[in-house]
């Protein structure tokens, strides 16, 4: 299973041209998907998710890792003339809500949002969005009021692209 997951991670990162430091997010996405698809070692038409929960998995929300997307900036973060949406990259499915975990390269933070428009067919790589900054912090900015994944610590404020 370890080799299978590593192969999935490698192919997901390579297919969209994502930096190697997204490997942990890609691994969580690979596990999420593997738990929702059938396997030869299981009875026919069953998945690990179905065996664990007793319910069939819901698959219509699955999207391509590394896809460009735009997300709606929450009203509490908006100023009068700021844009109402920002560009980001979908890096995985949120573990704490029905949404996606996105990488916002402008703010250098992860954002969790349900209000996302994915642009899966807009090319094969994320060339227009710079994802190569290895000094990125693992801070999480939530687009919805909720606690961050580590729990306890407050989330940092999103910085504005306009100074002044």
C-alpha positions in Angstrom: 0.0 0.0 0.0 2.9 2.4 0.7 4.3 2.0 -2.8 0.8 2.6 -4.3 0.3 5.8 -2.3 3.8 7.1 -3.2 3.1 6.4 -6.9 -0.2 8.2 -6.7 1.5 11.2 -4.9 4.3 11.4 -7.5 1.8 11.3 -10.4 -0.5 13.9 -8.9 2.3 16.3 -8.2 4.0 15.8 -11.6 0.8 16.0 -13.7 0.0 19.6 -12.5 3.6 20.7 -12.0 3.3 21.3 -8.2 6.3 21.8 -6.0 7.5 18.8 -3.9 6.6 20.4 -0.6 3.0 19.7 -1.4 3.7 16.0 -0.9 1.8 15.8 2.4 -1.3 17.4 1.0 -1.1 15.0 -2.1 -0.7 12.0 0.2 -3.8 12.9 2.2 -5.7 13.3 -1.1 -4.4 10.0 -2.3 -5.6 8.2 0.9 -9.0 10.0 0.6 -9.5 8.8 -2.9 -8.2 5.2 -2.2 -10.7 4.8 0.6 -13.5 5.7 -1.8 -12.7 3.4 -4.7 -13.1 -0.4 -5.1 -10.2 -2.8 -4.7 -9.6 -6.4 -5.8 -9.0 -7.5 -2.2 -12.6 -6.4 -1.2 -15.9 -8.0 -2.2 -17.3 -6.6 -5.5 -18.9 -3.2 -5.5 -17.6 -2.3 -2.0 -15.1 0.3 -0.9 -13.1 0.7 2.4 -15.4 3.7 3.1 -18.5 1.6 2.6 -17.2 -1.2 4.9 -16.2 1.3 7.6 -19.4 3.5 7.6 -22.0 1.2 6.1 -22.8 4.0 3.5 -21.8 4.3 -0.1 -19.3 7.1 -0.6 -20.4 10.4 -2.2 -18.1 11.0 -5.2 -19.5 14.0 -7.1 -17.3 16.5 -5.2 -14.0 14.8 -6.3 -11.8 17.2 -8.3 -8.3 17.2 -9.8 -5.5 18.0 -7.3 -3.6 21.1 -8.3 -6.4 22.7 -10.3 -6.6 26.4 -10.4 -9.6 27.8 -8.7 -11.1 31.0 -7.3 -12.7 31.2 -3.9 -15.0 33.7 -2.4 -13.4 35.9 0.2 -15.5 36.0 3.4 -17.4 39.2 4.0 -15.6 39.7 7.3 -12.3 40.0 5.4 -13.6 42.3 2.7 -13.0 46.0 2.4 -15.0 48.2 0.2 -13.0 48.1 -3.0 -11.2 44.7 -2.5 -11.9 41.9 -5.0 -14.6 39.5 -3.8 -12.7 36.4 -5.0 -9.1 35.3 -5.1 -7.1 32.8 -7.2 -5.7 29.7 -5.5 -4.8 26.1 -6.1 -6.8 23.1 -4.8 -4.5 20.9 -2.8 -6.9 18.6 -1.0 -10.3 18.0 0.5 -10.9 19.6 3.9 -11.0 17.2 6.8 -13.0 19.5 9.0 -15.8 20.7 6.7 -17.5 20.0 3.3 -15.0 22.1 1.4 -11.6 22.2 -0.2 -8.2 23.1 1.2 -6.6 25.6 -1.1 -3.2 27.2 -1.4 -3.3 31.0 -1.8 0.1 31.9 -3.3 -0.5 35.7 -2.8 -0.9 35.4 0.9 1.3 32.3 1.2 -1.4 30.5 3.3 -3.8 27.6 3.1 -7.4 28.5 3.0 -10.4 26.2 3.6 -13.5 27.2 1.6 -16.8 25.7 0.3 -17.4 28.6 -2.1 -14.9 27.5 -4.8 -15.0 27.5 -8.6 -12.5 25.0 -9.9 -11.0 25.5 -13.4 -9.9 22.0 -14.0 -9.7 22.3 -17.8 -7.6 25.5 -17.9 -4.4 23.8 -18.8 -2.1 21.1 -17.5 0.0 23.0 -15.0 -0.2 25.9 -12.6 2.4 28.1 -14.4 0.6 31.4 -13.9 0.5 30.8 -10.1 3.8 30.7 -8.3 3.9 27.6 -6.1 7.7 27.2 -5.8 8.2 29.3 -2.7 9.7 26.9 -0.2 9.7 29.4 2.7 5.9 29.0 3.0 4.4 28.8 6.4 2.0 26.1 7.4 -0.5 28.6 8.7 -4.1 28.1 7.8 -6.5 30.9 7.1 -10.1 29.8 7.2 -12.7 31.2 4.8 -15.4 30.1 7.1 -15.6 30.6 10.9 -14.1 27.4 12.4 -11.0 26.3 14.2 -7.9 25.4 12.3 -6.7 21.8 11.9 -4.1 21.9 14.6 -6.7 23.2 17.0 -6.4 25.9 19.6 -4.3 28.5 17.9 -6.0 31.4 16.2 -5.8 31.7 12.5 -3.8 34.7 11.1 -5.5 37.5 9.2 -5.4 37.5 5.5 -3.1 40.2 4.2 -4.4 42.7 1.7 -2.7 43.1 -1.7 -3.3 46.8 -1.4 -1.1 48.7 1.0 -2.1 52.0 2.5 
